[in-house]
Amino acid sequence: MSAKEVKTKKGLKPNDNLFDLAGPLELSANEFQMNMAADVIKKEGVHGEYNAISKNKKIAQDVRGLMQKSGVTTPEKLPLEEPIKNVKKRLEKQKKLSKP
């Protein structure tokens, strides 16, 4: 699924940053897919934006297929996490409270 489709499925606005609301599994799946794509593109000597995007999409489909085959919850079905802005504020507040 595209980021736009995932945002729609999760009820997010188009300008919301999906990664700011993603949990560990969703983030790691995306990072794994991006790293795999970068490695394959480099090893295969893929040239041109269109070819790189096509290769990236293929690898994303493969990662998604592996997740489905393994019984892992796919990203669009994972719950939204607390916004990263809120987490940062909470941690800063805790840090200030714990200072002697």
HELIX and SHEET records of a PDB file:
HELIX    1   1 ALA A    3  LYS A   10  1                                   8    
HELIX    2   2 LEU A   18  LEU A   21  5                                   4    
HELIX    3   3 PRO A   24  GLU A   44  1                                  21    
HELIX    4   4 GLU A   49  SER A   70  1                                  22    
HELIX    5   5 PRO A   75  LYS A   77  5                                   3    
HELIX    6   6 ILE A   84  SER A   98  1                                  15    
END                                                                             
